[in-house]
């Protein structure tokens, strides 16, 4: 590595570290004020505060690291421009590619580290944070329900649910077993798909079988029937896992494959699976995007402008990504396209800015 590359990386690393710490600190502060009432209401011990928010840091870090990467690239090149170092580098025959290559390499390395963090560290931390908040603070069971292969008892019924999707208010692969007082099976209802509408579950189709003395005595099929199930979608929701944050890429891929093989809709899990790969590379995209912005602003690239620009671009990126993922969840876009489209659009936007700066 040349001396100039080490100098560029040292400057970038210093700004990136400060930016990342600042963004994490702000995020934690906002999260603290949102959660502190609950901690105070249940009289949680101080060590639970510290443990909960410490376990949230990996998830927060991967969400704000693209902003820190964008700000670091912008401030590094902007600082070189203000101090005329960029002009000196050009005079010495150092091309723009050679100046920016260490920054892009850093963005790629940060993306790969984020990918590993998302796969191994974040799921573990999210699960432990959920246990602290749900069980140790609020005193509720840590995780009453799972997403798939759920077994529960509802009065005289035993219910098996292949897949619960509380975000969509849907259940897939529902089987209701009804027993008499001697625990003899009297009725079985098989429901491929149930939707929560107006305070009750309704089955698109239902096959009901009645038993007597252990033998099948009647069977009938019905459509659009109410389901006798005294649960709501919120009862199936695991706190903190709105986007399956406690599952890694391999777990999501395995679950999606099992659901598809069994004939159920795995769309949501496939979208989140592809998003596990796409989201970390936002740091590389932001590093690429920061270069033309810094070149355009030149000597005017101060700290206030850098922070404002980073936050603005980050907000636009995350809103666009959320919209595209929602399209993916609703099957309006293929899962792969829904997960990667935001990165692709911002990459094309960066290319357009590069062409404009060269002209």
Short mmCIF file of the C-alpha atoms (twelve columns), coordinates in Angstrom:
data_MODEL
# 
_entry.id   MODEL 
# 
loop_
_atom_site.group_PDB 
_atom_site.id 
_atom_site.type_symbol 
_atom_site.label_atom_id 
_atom_site.label_alt_id 
_atom_site.label_comp_id 
_atom_site.label_asym_id 
_atom_site.label_seq_id 
_atom_site.Cartn_x 
_atom_site.Cartn_y 
_atom_site.Cartn_z 
_atom_site.pdbx_PDB_model_num 
ATOM 1   C CA . UNK A 1   0.000   0.000   0.000   1 
ATOM 2   C CA . UNK A 2   1.403   3.385   -0.997  1 
ATOM 3   C CA . UNK A 3   1.895   6.289   1.375   1 
ATOM 4   C CA . UNK A 4   -0.890  8.291   -0.267  1 
ATOM 5   C CA . UNK A 5   -3.332  5.380   0.099   1 
ATOM 6   C CA . UNK A 6   -2.510  5.029   3.796   1 
ATOM 7   C CA . UNK A 7   -3.049  8.765   4.252   1 
ATOM 8   C CA . UNK A 8   -6.436  8.641   2.510   1 
ATOM 9   C CA . UNK A 9   -7.531  5.607   4.526   1 
ATOM 10  C CA . UNK A 10  -6.388  7.143   7.800   1 
ATOM 11  C CA . UNK A 11  -8.384  10.302  7.080   1 
ATOM 12  C CA . UNK A 12  -11.431 8.301   6.004   1 
ATOM 13  C CA . UNK A 13  -11.214 5.955   9.007   1 
ATOM 14  C CA . UNK A 14  -11.061 8.812   11.501  1 
ATOM 15  C CA . UNK A 15  -14.142 10.546  10.072  1 
ATOM 16  C CA . UNK A 16  -16.006 7.252   9.627   1 
ATOM 17  C CA . UNK A 17  -15.419 6.214   13.236  1 
ATOM 18  C CA . UNK A 18  -16.607 9.553   14.608  1 
ATOM 19  C CA . UNK A 19  -19.646 9.607   12.310  1 
ATOM 20  C CA . UNK A 20  -20.646 6.045   13.150  1 
ATOM 21  C CA . UNK A 21  -20.349 6.693   16.897  1 
ATOM 22  C CA . UNK A 22  -22.386 9.897   16.580  1 
ATOM 23  C CA . UNK A 23  -25.181 8.266   14.555  1 
ATOM 24  C CA . UNK A 24  -25.359 5.274   16.931  1 
ATOM 25  C CA . UNK A 25  -25.455 7.619   19.918  1 
ATOM 26  C CA . UNK A 26  -28.318 9.654   18.453  1 
ATOM 27  C CA . UNK A 27  -30.251 6.500   17.561  1 
ATOM 28  C CA . UNK A 28  -29.773 5.104   21.081  1 
ATOM 29  C CA . UNK A 29  -30.886 8.385   22.613  1 
ATOM 30  C CA . UNK A 30  -34.132 8.377   20.627  1 
ATOM 31  C CA . UNK A 31  -34.721 4.691   21.391  1 
ATOM 32  C CA . UNK A 32  -34.046 5.319   25.082  1 
ATOM 33  C CA . UNK A 33  -36.721 7.996   25.334  1 
ATOM 34  C CA . UNK A 34  -39.171 5.698   23.534  1 
ATOM 35  C CA . UNK A 35  -38.532 2.791   25.915  1 
ATOM 36  C CA . UNK A 36  -37.751 4.492   29.219  1 
ATOM 37  C CA . UNK A 37  -41.418 4.798   30.243  1 
ATOM 38  C CA . UNK A 38  -41.839 1.033   29.982  1 
ATOM 39  C CA . UNK A 39  -38.664 0.369   31.977  1 
ATOM 40  C CA . UNK A 40  -39.802 2.791   34.697  1 
ATOM 41  C CA . UNK A 41  -43.367 1.432   34.724  1 
ATOM 42  C CA . UNK A 42  -42.169 -2.109  35.430  1 
ATOM 43  C CA . UNK A 43  -39.364 -1.014  37.790  1 
ATOM 44  C CA . UNK A 44  -36.606 -2.612  35.732  1 
ATOM 45  C CA . UNK A 45  -33.137 -2.838  37.257  1 
ATOM 46  C CA . UNK A 46  -30.364 -0.617  35.892  1 
ATOM 47  C CA . UNK A 47  -28.403 -3.542  34.447  1 
ATOM 48  C CA . UNK A 48  -31.410 -4.431  32.258  1 
ATOM 49  C CA . UNK A 49  -31.302 -0.930  30.768  1 
ATOM 50  C CA . UNK A 50  -27.640 -1.327  29.932  1 
ATOM 51  C CA . UNK A 51  -27.955 -4.888  28.630  1 
ATOM 52  C CA . UNK A 52  -30.958 -4.104  26.437  1 
ATOM 53  C CA . UNK A 53  -29.448 -1.055  24.761  1 
ATOM 54  C CA . UNK A 54  -26.026 -2.685  24.419  1 
ATOM 55  C CA . UNK A 55  -27.651 -5.597  22.575  1 
ATOM 56  C CA . UNK A 56  -29.394 -3.132  20.236  1 
ATOM 57  C CA . UNK A 57  -26.067 -1.608  19.092  1 
ATOM 58  C CA . UNK A 58  -25.263 -4.204  16.345  1 
ATOM 59  C CA . UNK A 59  -28.706 -3.750  14.748  1 
ATOM 60  C CA . UNK A 60  -28.464 0.033   15.013  1 
ATOM 61  C CA . UNK A 61  -24.929 -0.002  13.599  1 
ATOM 62  C CA . UNK A 62  -25.890 -1.836  10.410  1 
ATOM 63  C CA . UNK A 63  -28.758 0.618   9.896   1 
ATOM 64  C CA . UNK A 64  -26.650 3.777   10.218  1 
ATOM 65  C CA . UNK A 65  -23.331 2.559   8.776   1 
ATOM 66  C CA . UNK A 66  -24.288 3.606   5.206   1 
ATOM 67  C CA . UNK A 67  -24.856 7.170   6.451   1 
ATOM 68  C CA . UNK A 68  -21.492 7.158   8.214   1 
ATOM 69  C CA . UNK A 69  -19.802 5.824   5.069   1 
ATOM 70  C CA . UNK A 70  -21.376 8.517   2.904   1 
ATOM 71  C CA . UNK A 71  -20.420 11.280  5.333   1 
ATOM 72  C CA . UNK A 72  -16.850 9.967   5.673   1 
ATOM 73  C CA . UNK A 73  -16.263 9.885   1.901   1 
ATOM 74  C CA . UNK A 74  -17.825 13.328  1.465   1 
ATOM 75  C CA . UNK A 75  -15.792 14.894  4.289   1 
ATOM 76  C CA . UNK A 76  -12.532 13.181  3.241   1 
ATOM 77  C CA . UNK A 77  -12.630 14.380  -0.352  1 
ATOM 78  C CA . UNK A 78  -14.126 17.717  0.676   1 
ATOM 79  C CA . UNK A 79  -11.317 18.237  3.165   1 
ATOM 80  C CA . UNK A 80  -8.723  17.436  0.528   1 
ATOM 81  C CA . UNK A 81  -10.365 19.964  -1.793  1 
ATOM 82  C CA . UNK A 82  -10.496 22.749  0.816   1 
ATOM 83  C CA . UNK A 83  -6.831  22.290  1.733   1 
ATOM 84  C CA . UNK A 84  -5.807  22.058  -1.948  1 
ATOM 85  C CA . UNK A 85  -4.453  18.548  -1.338  1 
ATOM 86  C CA . UNK A 86  -6.663  17.189  -4.114  1 
ATOM 87  C CA . UNK A 87  -5.202  19.750  -6.511  1 
ATOM 88  C CA . UNK A 88  -1.684  18.789  -5.399  1 
ATOM 89  C CA . UNK A 89  -2.426  15.112  -6.003  1 
ATOM 90  C CA . UNK A 90  -3.641  15.873  -9.533  1 
ATOM 91  C CA . UNK A 91  -0.525  17.977  -10.169 1 
ATOM 92  C CA . UNK A 92  1.644   15.049  -9.077  1 
ATOM 93  C CA . UNK A 93  -0.022  12.835  -11.660 1 
ATOM 94  C CA . UNK A 94  -2.290  10.979  -9.243  1 
ATOM 95  C CA . UNK A 95  -5.565  10.253  -11.003 1 
ATOM 96  C CA . UNK A 96  -9.017  10.551  -9.453  1 
ATOM 97  C CA . UNK A 97  -9.407  6.779   -9.690  1 
ATOM 98  C CA . UNK A 98  -6.283  6.249   -7.580  1 
ATOM 99  C CA . UNK A 99  -7.536  8.742   -4.987  1 
ATOM 100 C CA . UNK A 100 -11.010 7.231   -4.739  1 
ATOM 101 C CA . UNK A 101 -10.058 3.556   -5.039  1 
ATOM 102 C CA . UNK A 102 -9.076  3.244   -1.311  1 
ATOM 103 C CA . UNK A 103 -12.424 4.812   -0.393  1 
ATOM 104 C CA . UNK A 104 -14.368 2.367   -2.556  1 
ATOM 105 C CA . UNK A 105 -12.311 -0.539  -1.189  1 
ATOM 106 C CA . UNK A 106 -13.177 0.642   2.325   1 
ATOM 107 C CA . UNK A 107 -16.861 0.765   1.372   1 
ATOM 108 C CA . UNK A 108 -16.658 -2.804  0.073   1 
ATOM 109 C CA . UNK A 109 -14.901 -4.010  3.228   1 
ATOM 110 C CA . UNK A 110 -17.487 -2.294  5.427   1 
ATOM 111 C CA . UNK A 111 -20.258 -3.945  3.376   1 
ATOM 112 C CA . UNK A 112 -18.729 -7.406  3.845   1 
ATOM 113 C CA . UNK A 113 -18.309 -6.850  7.585   1 
ATOM 114 C CA . UNK A 114 -21.907 -5.646  7.768   1 
ATOM 115 C CA . UNK A 115 -23.029 -8.785  5.936   1 
ATOM 116 C CA . UNK A 116 -21.251 -10.999 8.471   1 
ATOM 117 C CA . UNK A 117 -22.671 -8.964  11.354  1 
ATOM 118 C CA . UNK A 118 -26.189 -9.270  9.918   1 
ATOM 119 C CA . UNK A 119 -25.795 -13.030 9.562   1 
ATOM 120 C CA . UNK A 120 -24.179 -14.001 12.853  1 
ATOM 121 C CA . UNK A 121 -24.269 -11.233 15.460  1 
ATOM 122 C CA . UNK A 122 -27.544 -9.351  14.864  1 
ATOM 123 C CA . UNK A 123 -29.955 -12.345 15.147  1 
ATOM 124 C CA . UNK A 124 -28.386 -13.441 18.422  1 
ATOM 125 C CA . UNK A 125 -28.458 -9.922  19.890  1 
ATOM 126 C CA . UNK A 126 -32.041 -9.247  18.757  1 
ATOM 127 C CA . UNK A 127 -33.255 -12.495 20.361  1 
ATOM 128 C CA . UNK A 128 -31.541 -11.671 23.661  1 
ATOM 129 C CA . UNK A 129 -32.815 -8.072  23.603  1 
ATOM 130 C CA . UNK A 130 -36.356 -9.361  23.021  1 
ATOM 131 C CA . UNK A 131 -36.021 -11.733 25.983  1 
ATOM 132 C CA . UNK A 132 -34.880 -8.893  28.235  1 
ATOM 133 C CA . UNK A 133 -37.630 -6.499  27.149  1 
ATOM 134 C CA . UNK A 134 -40.473 -9.025  26.981  1 
ATOM 135 C CA . UNK A 135 -39.648 -11.441 29.777  1 
ATOM 136 C CA . UNK A 136 -37.376 -9.777  32.312  1 
ATOM 137 C CA . UNK A 137 -38.812 -6.251  32.075  1 
ATOM 138 C CA . UNK A 138 -42.497 -6.778  31.249  1 
ATOM 139 C CA . UNK A 139 -42.777 -10.214 32.826  1 
ATOM 140 C CA . UNK A 140 -44.324 -11.882 29.767  1 
ATOM 141 C CA . UNK A 141 -43.240 -15.215 28.278  1 
ATOM 142 C CA . UNK A 142 -40.141 -14.685 26.145  1 
ATOM 143 C CA . UNK A 143 -41.677 -16.117 22.964  1 
ATOM 144 C CA . UNK A 144 -45.078 -17.769 23.255  1 
ATOM 145 C CA . UNK A 145 -45.344 -18.418 19.539  1 
ATOM 146 C CA . UNK A 146 -43.027 -19.232 16.710  1 
ATOM 147 C CA . UNK A 147 -43.516 -18.254 13.080  1 
ATOM 148 C CA . UNK A 148 -43.982 -21.790 11.851  1 
ATOM 149 C CA . UNK A 149 -45.199 -25.152 13.157  1 
ATOM 150 C CA . UNK A 150 -47.184 -23.548 15.983  1 
ATOM 151 C CA . UNK A 151 -49.010 -25.761 18.463  1 
ATOM 152 C CA . UNK A 152 -51.405 -24.251 21.004  1 
ATOM 153 C CA . UNK A 153 -54.526 -25.011 23.012  1 
ATOM 154 C CA . UNK A 154 -57.728 -22.984 22.722  1 
ATOM 155 C CA . UNK A 155 -60.406 -24.311 25.075  1 
ATOM 156 C CA . UNK A 156 -61.206 -27.884 24.062  1 
ATOM 157 C CA . UNK A 157 -59.305 -27.466 20.800  1 
ATOM 158 C CA . UNK A 158 -55.697 -28.133 19.914  1 
ATOM 159 C CA . UNK A 159 -54.557 -25.920 17.052  1 
ATOM 160 C CA . UNK A 160 -51.693 -26.500 14.647  1 
ATOM 161 C CA . UNK A 161 -50.625 -23.615 12.393  1 
ATOM 162 C CA . UNK A 162 -48.016 -24.151 9.717   1 
ATOM 163 C CA . UNK A 163 -47.200 -20.456 9.249   1 
ATOM 164 C CA . UNK A 164 -48.349 -17.271 11.012  1 
ATOM 165 C CA . UNK A 165 -47.954 -13.913 9.283   1 
ATOM 166 C CA . UNK A 166 -49.198 -11.328 11.826  1 
ATOM 167 C CA . UNK A 167 -48.082 -8.403  9.650   1 
ATOM 168 C CA . UNK A 168 -50.570 -9.479  6.974   1 
ATOM 169 C CA . UNK A 169 -53.176 -10.850 9.392   1 
ATOM 170 C CA . UNK A 170 -52.945 -14.278 7.790   1 
ATOM 171 C CA . UNK A 171 -52.471 -17.895 8.848   1 
ATOM 172 C CA . UNK A 172 -51.491 -20.728 6.532   1 
ATOM 173 C CA . UNK A 173 -51.983 -24.445 7.019   1 
ATOM 174 C CA . UNK A 174 -54.383 -24.324 10.023  1 
ATOM 175 C CA . UNK A 175 -55.665 -27.569 11.553  1 
ATOM 176 C CA . UNK A 176 -58.176 -27.540 14.428  1 
ATOM 177 C CA . UNK A 177 -58.582 -30.701 16.535  1 
ATOM 178 C CA . UNK A 178 -61.646 -30.768 18.815  1 
ATOM 179 C CA . UNK A 179 -61.883 -33.266 21.690  1 
ATOM 180 C CA . UNK A 180 -64.569 -34.349 24.121  1 
ATOM 181 C CA . UNK A 181 -64.184 -34.498 27.896  1 
ATOM 182 C CA . UNK A 182 -62.473 -37.902 27.626  1 
ATOM 183 C CA . UNK A 183 -59.970 -36.526 25.102  1 
ATOM 184 C CA . UNK A 184 -61.485 -38.421 22.203  1 
ATOM 185 C CA . UNK A 185 -61.209 -36.705 18.822  1 
ATOM 186 C CA . UNK A 186 -64.638 -35.475 17.708  1 
ATOM 187 C CA . UNK A 187 -63.878 -32.991 14.955  1 
ATOM 188 C CA . UNK A 188 -61.016 -31.976 12.663  1 
ATOM 189 C CA . UNK A 189 -60.993 -28.895 10.439  1 
ATOM 190 C CA . UNK A 190 -58.302 -28.293 7.806   1 
ATOM 191 C CA . UNK A 191 -57.935 -24.704 6.583   1 
ATOM 192 C CA . UNK A 192 -55.307 -23.944 3.923   1 
ATOM 193 C CA . UNK A 193 -55.531 -20.175 4.415   1 
ATOM 194 C CA . UNK A 194 -57.223 -17.934 7.022   1 
ATOM 195 C CA . UNK A 195 -57.433 -14.125 7.112   1 
ATOM 196 C CA . UNK A 196 -58.279 -11.868 10.060  1 
ATOM 197 C CA . UNK A 197 -61.200 -9.650  9.004   1 
ATOM 198 C CA . UNK A 198 -63.385 -7.445  11.212  1 
ATOM 199 C CA . UNK A 199 -62.257 -9.050  14.439  1 
ATOM 200 C CA . UNK A 200 -62.503 -12.709 13.394  1 
ATOM 201 C CA . UNK A 201 -60.630 -15.289 11.368  1 
ATOM 202 C CA . UNK A 202 -62.233 -16.360 8.109   1 
ATOM 203 C CA . UNK A 203 -61.284 -19.360 6.000   1 
ATOM 204 C CA . UNK A 204 -61.291 -19.148 2.212   1 
ATOM 205 C CA . UNK A 205 -61.971 -22.881 2.161   1 
ATOM 206 C CA . UNK A 206 -62.451 -25.459 4.905   1 
ATOM 207 C CA . UNK A 207 -62.641 -29.237 5.099   1 
ATOM 208 C CA . UNK A 208 -64.418 -30.466 8.247   1 
ATOM 209 C CA . UNK A 209 -64.353 -34.100 9.355   1 
ATOM 210 C CA . UNK A 210 -66.401 -35.513 12.257  1 
ATOM 211 C CA . UNK A 211 -65.414 -38.610 14.190  1 
ATOM 212 C CA . UNK A 212 -67.274 -41.044 16.400  1 
ATOM 213 C CA . UNK A 213 -65.598 -43.796 18.425  1 
ATOM 214 C CA . UNK A 214 -62.383 -43.097 16.570  1 
ATOM 215 C CA . UNK A 215 -63.953 -43.526 13.138  1 
ATOM 216 C CA . UNK A 216 -64.707 -40.944 10.440  1 
ATOM 217 C CA . UNK A 217 -68.485 -40.476 10.256  1 
ATOM 218 C CA . UNK A 218 -68.873 -37.337 8.114   1 
ATOM 219 C CA . UNK A 219 -66.897 -34.968 5.932   1 
ATOM 220 C CA . UNK A 220 -67.889 -31.705 4.294   1 
ATOM 221 C CA . UNK A 221 -66.270 -28.810 2.421   1 
ATOM 222 C CA . UNK A 222 -67.220 -25.149 2.804   1 
ATOM 223 C CA . UNK A 223 -66.024 -21.783 1.523   1 
ATOM 224 C CA . UNK A 224 -65.692 -18.397 3.267   1 
ATOM 225 C CA . UNK A 225 -66.411 -19.696 6.759   1 
ATOM 226 C CA . UNK A 226 -65.716 -18.105 10.150  1 
ATOM 227 C CA . UNK A 227 -63.037 -19.906 12.166  1 
ATOM 228 C CA . UNK A 228 -63.612 -20.507 15.876  1 
ATOM 229 C CA . UNK A 229 -60.189 -19.285 17.021  1 
ATOM 230 C CA . UNK A 230 -59.951 -16.847 19.939  1 
ATOM 231 C CA . UNK A 231 -56.647 -15.249 18.922  1 
ATOM 232 C CA . UNK A 232 -55.647 -12.059 17.113  1 
ATOM 233 C CA . UNK A 233 -52.682 -11.383 14.792  1 
ATOM 234 C CA . UNK A 234 -50.941 -9.545  17.644  1 
ATOM 235 C CA . UNK A 235 -50.871 -12.806 19.624  1 
ATOM 236 C CA . UNK A 236 -48.549 -14.248 16.987  1 
ATOM 237 C CA . UNK A 237 -46.225 -11.263 16.800  1 
ATOM 238 C CA . UNK A 238 -42.743 -11.648 18.274  1 
ATOM 239 C CA . UNK A 239 -41.580 -8.226  19.564  1 
ATOM 240 C CA . UNK A 240 -38.705 -6.691  17.603  1 
ATOM 241 C CA . UNK A 241 -38.991 -9.083  14.664  1 
ATOM 242 C CA . UNK A 242 -41.142 -7.041  12.292  1 
ATOM 243 C CA . UNK A 243 -38.773 -7.821  9.452   1 
ATOM 244 C CA . UNK A 244 -37.471 -11.145 10.757  1 
ATOM 245 C CA . UNK A 245 -34.473 -9.376  12.307  1 
ATOM 246 C CA . UNK A 246 -33.817 -12.363 14.565  1 
ATOM 247 C CA . UNK A 247 -33.246 -14.630 11.551  1 
ATOM 248 C CA . UNK A 248 -30.118 -14.793 9.409   1 
ATOM 249 C CA . UNK A 249 -29.905 -15.355 5.663   1 
ATOM 250 C CA . UNK A 250 -29.427 -19.114 5.946   1 
ATOM 251 C CA . UNK A 251 -32.354 -19.505 8.356   1 
ATOM 252 C CA . UNK A 252 -34.612 -17.458 6.076   1 
ATOM 253 C CA . UNK A 253 -33.521 -19.458 3.021   1 
ATOM 254 C CA . UNK A 254 -34.177 -22.751 4.789   1 
ATOM 255 C CA . UNK A 255 -37.581 -21.647 6.041   1 
ATOM 256 C CA . UNK A 256 -38.604 -20.290 2.623   1 
ATOM 257 C CA . UNK A 257 -37.560 -23.531 0.926   1 
ATOM 258 C CA . UNK A 258 -39.560 -25.637 3.404   1 
ATOM 259 C CA . UNK A 259 -42.669 -23.510 2.986   1 
ATOM 260 C CA . UNK A 260 -42.467 -23.608 -0.809  1 
ATOM 261 C CA . UNK A 261 -41.929 -27.381 -0.783  1 
ATOM 262 C CA . UNK A 262 -45.034 -27.806 1.376   1 
ATOM 263 C CA . UNK A 263 -47.159 -25.619 -0.879  1 
ATOM 264 C CA . UNK A 264 -47.312 -22.466 1.278   1 
ATOM 265 C CA . UNK A 265 -46.503 -18.880 0.338   1 
ATOM 266 C CA . UNK A 266 -42.909 -18.027 1.326   1 
ATOM 267 C CA . UNK A 267 -42.874 -14.552 -0.298  1 
ATOM 268 C CA . UNK A 268 -42.195 -12.521 2.837   1 
ATOM 269 C CA . UNK A 269 -39.301 -14.744 3.868   1 
ATOM 270 C CA . UNK A 270 -37.829 -14.704 0.358   1 
ATOM 271 C CA . UNK A 271 -37.934 -10.897 0.286   1 
ATOM 272 C CA . UNK A 272 -36.219 -10.663 3.682   1 
ATOM 273 C CA . UNK A 273 -33.716 -13.318 2.591   1 
ATOM 274 C CA . UNK A 274 -32.619 -11.272 -0.424  1 
ATOM 275 C CA . UNK A 275 -32.672 -8.090  1.671   1 
ATOM 276 C CA . UNK A 276 -30.110 -9.688  4.013   1 
ATOM 277 C CA . UNK A 277 -27.672 -9.654  1.092   1 
ATOM 278 C CA . UNK A 278 -28.701 -6.349  -0.464  1 
ATOM 279 C CA . UNK A 279 -28.840 -4.114  2.620   1 
ATOM 280 C CA . UNK A 280 -25.162 -4.444  3.654   1 
ATOM 281 C CA . UNK A 281 -24.005 -3.275  0.213   1 
ATOM 282 C CA . UNK A 282 -25.707 0.058   0.774   1 
ATOM 283 C CA . UNK A 283 -22.416 1.144   2.360   1 
ATOM 284 C CA . UNK A 284 -20.552 0.543   -0.907  1 
ATOM 285 C CA . UNK A 285 -23.272 2.383   -2.844  1 
ATOM 286 C CA . UNK A 286 -23.114 5.324   -0.435  1 
ATOM 287 C CA . UNK A 287 -19.319 5.471   -0.688  1 
ATOM 288 C CA . UNK A 288 -19.644 5.576   -4.467  1 
ATOM 289 C CA . UNK A 289 -22.374 8.221   -4.244  1 
ATOM 290 C CA . UNK A 290 -20.343 10.432  -1.913  1 
ATOM 291 C CA . UNK A 291 -17.526 10.906  -4.441  1 
ATOM 292 C CA . UNK A 292 -19.388 12.962  -7.072  1 
ATOM 293 C CA . UNK A 293 -21.157 14.960  -4.351  1 
ATOM 294 C CA . UNK A 294 -17.780 15.907  -2.837  1 
ATOM 295 C CA . UNK A 295 -16.330 16.764  -6.237  1 
ATOM 296 C CA . UNK A 296 -19.302 18.978  -7.057  1 
ATOM 297 C CA . UNK A 297 -19.271 20.873  -3.748  1 
ATOM 298 C CA . UNK A 298 -15.490 21.171  -3.526  1 
ATOM 299 C CA . UNK A 299 -14.434 23.880  -1.063  1 
ATOM 300 C CA . UNK A 300 -18.003 24.364  0.201   1 
ATOM 301 C CA . UNK A 301 -18.191 20.847  1.659   1 
ATOM 302 C CA . UNK A 302 -18.327 21.718  5.367   1 
ATOM 303 C CA . UNK A 303 -19.422 19.527  8.264   1 
ATOM 304 C CA . UNK A 304 -22.948 20.944  8.446   1 
ATOM 305 C CA . UNK A 305 -23.499 20.376  4.734   1 
ATOM 306 C CA . UNK A 306 -22.047 16.859  4.971   1 
ATOM 307 C CA . UNK A 307 -24.294 15.854  7.865   1 
ATOM 308 C CA . UNK A 308 -27.400 17.376  6.265   1 
ATOM 309 C CA . UNK A 309 -26.667 15.729  2.921   1 
ATOM 310 C CA . UNK A 310 -25.946 12.326  4.507   1 
ATOM 311 C CA . UNK A 311 -29.140 12.348  6.555   1 
ATOM 312 C CA . UNK A 312 -31.236 13.540  3.604   1 
ATOM 313 C CA . UNK A 313 -29.867 10.923  1.207   1 
ATOM 314 C CA . UNK A 314 -30.134 8.250   3.898   1 
ATOM 315 C CA . UNK A 315 -33.782 9.075   4.596   1 
ATOM 316 C CA . UNK A 316 -34.617 8.964   0.888   1 
ATOM 317 C CA . UNK A 317 -32.785 5.636   0.527   1 
ATOM 318 C CA . UNK A 318 -34.533 3.988   3.487   1 
ATOM 319 C CA . UNK A 319 -37.969 5.259   2.450   1 
ATOM 320 C CA . UNK A 320 -37.433 3.981   -1.095  1 
ATOM 321 C CA . UNK A 321 -36.155 0.654   0.212   1 
ATOM 322 C CA . UNK A 322 -39.160 0.273   2.544   1 
ATOM 323 C CA . UNK A 323 -41.571 0.997   -0.328  1 
ATOM 324 C CA . UNK A 324 -39.878 -1.506  -2.621  1 
ATOM 325 C CA . UNK A 325 -39.817 -4.181  0.088   1 
ATOM 326 C CA . UNK A 326 -43.529 -3.586  0.692   1 
ATOM 327 C CA . UNK A 327 -44.101 -4.178  -3.031  1 
ATOM 328 C CA . UNK A 328 -42.123 -7.394  -2.645  1 
ATOM 329 C CA . UNK A 329 -44.155 -8.532  0.364   1 
ATOM 330 C CA . UNK A 330 -47.360 -7.993  -1.604  1 
ATOM 331 C CA . UNK A 331 -45.903 -9.918  -4.603  1 
ATOM 332 C CA . UNK A 332 -46.119 -6.815  -6.818  1 
ATOM 333 C CA . UNK A 333 -42.357 -7.182  -7.423  1 
ATOM 334 C CA . UNK A 334 -40.202 -10.320 -7.490  1 
ATOM 335 C CA . UNK A 335 -38.346 -10.767 -4.151  1 
ATOM 336 C CA . UNK A 336 -34.905 -10.388 -5.758  1 
ATOM 337 C CA . UNK A 337 -35.853 -7.137  -7.518  1 
ATOM 338 C CA . UNK A 338 -37.611 -5.715  -4.447  1 
ATOM 339 C CA . UNK A 339 -34.513 -6.256  -2.308  1 
ATOM 340 C CA . UNK A 340 -31.909 -4.932  -4.755  1 
ATOM 341 C CA . UNK A 341 -33.816 -2.192  -6.619  1 
ATOM 342 C CA . UNK A 342 -32.928 0.599   -4.160  1 
ATOM 343 C CA . UNK A 343 -29.206 -0.173  -4.471  1 
ATOM 344 C CA . UNK A 344 -29.475 -0.299  -8.252  1 
ATOM 345 C CA . UNK A 345 -31.327 3.032   -8.479  1 
ATOM 346 C CA . UNK A 346 -28.842 4.818   -6.218  1 
ATOM 347 C CA . UNK A 347 -25.925 3.321   -8.153  1 
ATOM 348 C CA . UNK A 348 -27.379 4.669   -11.399 1 
ATOM 349 C CA . UNK A 349 -27.922 8.036   -9.718  1 
ATOM 350 C CA . UNK A 350 -24.247 8.051   -8.694  1 
ATOM 351 C CA . UNK A 351 -23.199 7.256   -12.267 1 
ATOM 352 C CA . UNK A 352 -25.295 10.172  -13.525 1 
ATOM 353 C CA . UNK A 353 -23.609 12.491  -10.999 1 
ATOM 354 C CA . UNK A 354 -20.185 11.246  -12.128 1 
ATOM 355 C CA . UNK A 355 -21.001 12.025  -15.747 1 
ATOM 356 C CA . UNK A 356 -22.182 15.481  -14.760 1 
ATOM 357 C CA . UNK A 357 -19.050 16.204  -12.714 1 
ATOM 358 C CA . UNK A 358 -16.785 15.154  -15.568 1 
ATOM 359 C CA . UNK A 359 -18.509 17.525  -17.937 1 
# 
